[in-house]
């Protein structure tokens, strides 16, 4: 599977690239929230929710 990262070509439309970047950013944000929740649960239970 040959994928040239950040290459805007005929097989890689810019619209698809931006929507994919947005989806990745959203997933990254959700993962960060889960990690933060897990860390606060480990560190101090529900009191450490920040």
C-alpha positions as CSV (number, residue, x, y, z in Angstrom):
1,X,0.0,0.0,0.0
2,X,1.9,3.0,-1.3
3,X,0.6,6.2,0.3
4,X,2.5,9.4,-0.1
5,X,1.8,11.4,3.1
6,X,0.4,14.9,2.6
7,X,0.5,14.5,-1.2
8,X,-2.3,16.3,-3.0
9,X,-2.6,14.4,-6.2
10,X,-5.3,12.9,-8.4
11,X,-5.6,9.9,-6.1
12,X,-5.4,12.1,-3.0
13,X,-7.9,15.0,-3.2
14,X,-7.4,17.9,-0.9
15,X,-11.0,17.6,0.4
16,X,-10.4,14.0,1.4
17,X,-7.1,15.0,3.0
18,X,-8.6,17.7,5.1
19,X,-11.6,15.6,6.2
20,X,-9.2,12.8,7.1
21,X,-7.1,15.2,9.1
22,X,-10.1,16.5,10.9
23,X,-11.2,12.9,11.8
24,X,-7.7,12.1,13.0
25,X,-7.7,15.2,15.1
26,X,-11.0,14.3,16.6
27,X,-9.9,10.8,17.4
28,X,-6.7,12.2,18.9
29,X,-8.7,14.5,21.1
30,X,-10.9,11.6,22.2
31,X,-7.9,9.4,23.0
32,X,-6.3,12.3,25.0
33,X,-9.6,12.6,27.0
34,X,-9.6,8.9,27.7
35,X,-5.9,9.0,28.8
36,X,-6.6,12.0,31.0
37,X,-9.6,10.2,32.6
38,X,-7.5,7.1,33.2
39,X,-4.7,9.1,34.7
40,X,-7.0,10.9,37.0
41,X,-8.7,7.7,38.0
42,X,-5.3,6.2,38.9
43,X,-3.9,9.2,40.6
44,X,-6.8,10.3,42.8
45,X,-10.1,8.9,41.7
46,X,-12.9,11.3,40.8
47,X,-11.4,14.1,42.8
48,X,-8.6,14.6,40.2
49,X,-11.0,15.4,37.3
50,X,-9.4,18.4,35.7
